[in-house]
Amino acid sequence: MNTLENHNETPVRDLGITIPAWVEQEITVQDVTKISRGEIHLSEAYSAGLHDKACKAVAQHGGEILRFIEYFHGYIPTPRGEDSIYGLSSGNAWSNLCVYYLSQGVSFWATLVLDRLKNTPDAA
């Protein structure tokens, strides 16, 4: 068995995985799995006050988030064709961009963590 199968409700930090400051520190293995598989969107994971949380995270860690996205993706994507999803033409365009880029960063980070957990034998 691997770590992923035995630690569904375990906080990722308890498994010795470094969590970036811009990711919810209480994130569990199950959260990581669902985010990386697209089963839940950041809006569900961060629910209440999403826009405020995203804007604060981007204000404090925006450079780190964008560098991570660029490292993972090879470039910094633009939310073209997704205007209706993120409401970029609305009065909330800036906060929606914060949500977009934080979502991208968290999703890519979750994918890397999931890959690591799948390949880590369980010590328990």
C-alpha positions as CSV (number, residue, x, y, z in Angstrom):
1,M,0.0,0.0,0.0
2,N,1.1,3.6,-0.5
3,T,0.7,6.7,1.6
4,L,-2.3,7.9,-0.4
5,E,-4.4,4.8,0.4
6,N,-3.8,4.9,4.1
7,H,-4.0,8.6,5.0
8,N,-7.1,10.1,3.4
9,E,-8.0,12.4,6.3
10,T,-4.4,13.1,7.3
11,P,-3.2,16.7,7.0
12,V,-0.5,16.7,4.3
13,R,1.9,18.6,6.6
14,D,1.8,15.5,8.9
15,L,3.4,13.5,6.1
16,G,6.4,15.8,5.9
17,I,5.3,17.6,2.8
18,T,6.0,21.3,2.7
19,I,2.9,23.3,2.1
20,P,3.4,26.7,0.4
21,A,2.1,29.7,2.4
22,W,-0.5,30.3,-0.2
23,V,-2.1,26.9,0.2
24,E,-4.5,26.2,3.1
25,Q,-2.3,24.8,5.8
26,E,-4.9,22.3,7.0
27,I,-5.2,20.6,3.6
28,T,-5.6,16.9,3.8
29,V,-4.6,14.0,1.5
30,Q,-8.3,13.7,0.5
31,D,-8.4,17.4,-0.4
32,V,-5.3,17.1,-2.5
33,T,-6.7,14.1,-4.3
34,K,-10.0,15.8,-5.1
35,I,-8.4,19.1,-6.2
36,S,-5.8,17.4,-8.4
37,R,-8.5,15.3,-10.1
38,G,-10.8,18.3,-10.6
39,E,-13.4,16.8,-8.3
40,I,-13.5,20.0,-6.2
41,H,-12.7,23.5,-7.3
42,L,-10.8,26.0,-5.1
43,S,-14.0,27.8,-4.5
44,E,-15.2,24.7,-2.5
45,A,-12.0,24.2,-0.7
46,Y,-11.7,27.9,0.4
47,S,-15.5,28.5,0.4
48,A,-16.3,31.4,2.7
49,G,-14.6,34.6,1.8
50,L,-12.9,33.1,-1.3
51,H,-12.3,36.4,-3.0
52,D,-10.8,38.1,0.1
53,K,-8.6,35.0,0.8
54,A,-7.4,34.8,-2.8
55,C,-6.6,38.6,-2.9
56,K,-4.7,38.4,0.3
57,A,-2.8,35.3,-0.8
58,V,-1.9,37.0,-4.2
59,A,-1.0,40.3,-2.5
60,Q,1.4,38.5,-0.1
61,H,2.6,35.7,-2.4
62,G,1.7,36.6,-5.9
63,G,5.3,36.4,-7.3
64,E,5.8,33.0,-5.7
65,I,2.4,31.8,-7.1
66,L,3.2,33.0,-10.6
67,R,6.7,31.5,-10.6
68,F,5.3,28.2,-9.4
69,I,2.7,28.2,-12.2
70,E,5.3,29.1,-14.8
71,Y,7.6,26.4,-13.5
72,F,4.8,23.8,-13.6
73,H,3.1,24.9,-16.8
74,G,6.0,26.4,-18.7
75,Y,4.2,29.7,-19.0
76,I,1.7,31.8,-17.2
77,P,-1.7,31.1,-18.7
78,T,-4.3,33.8,-19.3
79,P,-7.9,33.1,-18.6
80,R,-9.0,33.6,-22.2
81,G,-12.3,32.0,-23.1
82,E,-13.0,31.6,-19.4
83,D,-14.4,35.2,-18.9
84,S,-17.8,33.8,-18.0
85,I,-16.3,31.5,-15.4
86,Y,-14.2,34.1,-13.6
87,G,-16.3,37.2,-14.4
88,L,-13.4,39.1,-15.8
89,S,-15.6,41.6,-17.5
90,S,-17.5,42.3,-14.2
91,G,-16.6,44.8,-11.5
92,N,-14.8,42.1,-9.7
93,A,-12.2,41.5,-12.4
94,W,-9.1,41.9,-10.1
95,S,-10.4,39.7,-7.4
96,N,-11.5,37.1,-10.0
97,L,-8.0,37.1,-11.4
98,C,-6.6,36.4,-7.9
99,V,-9.0,33.5,-7.7
100,Y,-8.0,32.3,-11.1
101,Y,-4.2,32.3,-10.4
102,L,-4.5,31.0,-6.9
103,S,-6.7,28.2,-8.3
104,Q,-4.1,27.4,-10.9
105,G,-1.3,27.3,-8.3
106,V,-3.1,25.2,-5.8
107,S,-4.3,22.8,-8.5
108,F,-0.7,22.3,-9.9
109,W,0.7,21.9,-6.4
110,A,-1.9,19.3,-5.5
111,T,-1.1,17.4,-8.7
112,L,2.6,17.3,-7.7
113,V,1.7,16.2,-4.1
114,L,-0.6,13.5,-5.4
115,D,2.1,12.1,-7.6
116,R,4.5,12.0,-4.7
117,L,2.0,10.3,-2.4
118,K,1.2,7.7,-5.0
119,N,4.9,6.8,-5.2
120,T,5.6,6.8,-1.4
121,P,5.4,3.5,0.4
122,D,3.4,3.7,3.6
123,A,5.6,3.5,6.7
124,A,2.6,2.7,9.0
